[in-house]
């Protein structure tokens, strides 16, 4: 049986790659940002817009951000 993968936006994929490089989990990132894991997951999947939070994530992880992705 295969594990269900969450379908991520391009931004979500970049965040996931960066977290791997930094040896961080999504839970670690959520804690640093002061948000819940499910809210972060919703942003990375694109089911929540979270524009301000995307900006914080991009700045924290030093990612380029194109809003609307």
C-alpha positions as CSV (number, residue, x, y, z in Angstrom):
1,X,0.0,0.0,0.0
2,X,1.4,3.4,-0.9
3,X,1.3,6.4,1.3
4,X,-1.0,9.1,0.2
5,X,1.0,12.1,-0.9
6,X,-0.3,15.6,-0.5
7,X,-0.6,17.5,-3.8
8,X,1.5,20.6,-3.3
9,X,1.6,23.8,-5.2
10,X,4.9,24.8,-6.9
11,X,5.5,27.0,-3.8
12,X,4.8,24.1,-1.5
13,X,7.2,21.9,-3.4
14,X,10.0,24.6,-3.0
15,X,9.3,24.9,0.7
16,X,9.4,21.1,1.1
17,X,12.8,20.9,-0.8
18,X,14.2,23.7,1.4
19,X,13.0,22.0,4.6
20,X,14.8,18.8,3.5
21,X,18.0,20.9,2.9
22,X,17.7,22.5,6.3
23,X,16.7,19.2,8.0
24,X,13.5,20.7,9.3
25,X,10.0,19.3,9.3
26,X,6.8,21.1,8.4
27,X,6.0,20.9,12.1
28,X,9.2,22.7,12.9
29,X,8.3,25.4,10.4
30,X,4.8,25.8,11.7
31,X,6.1,26.1,15.2
32,X,8.6,28.9,14.2
33,X,5.8,30.7,12.3
34,X,3.4,30.3,15.2
35,X,0.7,28.5,13.2
36,X,-0.7,25.0,13.2
37,X,0.5,22.2,11.1
38,X,-2.8,21.8,9.3
39,X,-2.9,25.6,8.4
40,X,0.7,25.3,7.0
41,X,-0.3,22.2,5.0
42,X,-3.3,24.1,3.6
43,X,-1.1,26.9,2.4
44,X,1.4,24.5,0.8
45,X,-1.5,22.7,-0.9
46,X,-3.1,25.9,-2.1
47,X,-6.4,25.3,-0.3
48,X,-5.7,28.4,1.8
49,X,-4.4,31.6,0.2
50,X,-2.2,32.7,3.1
51,X,-0.5,35.5,1.2
52,X,1.1,37.1,4.3
53,X,2.2,33.8,5.7
54,X,3.7,32.9,2.3
55,X,5.8,36.0,2.5
56,X,6.9,35.1,6.0
57,X,7.8,31.6,4.9
58,X,9.7,32.8,1.8
59,X,11.7,35.3,3.8
60,X,12.4,32.8,6.6
61,X,13.5,30.1,4.1
62,X,15.2,32.6,1.7
63,X,13.0,31.6,-1.2
64,X,11.9,33.6,-4.2
65,X,8.1,34.1,-4.1
66,X,5.8,34.7,-7.0
67,X,2.4,35.3,-5.5
68,X,-0.4,33.6,-7.2
69,X,1.4,30.2,-7.4
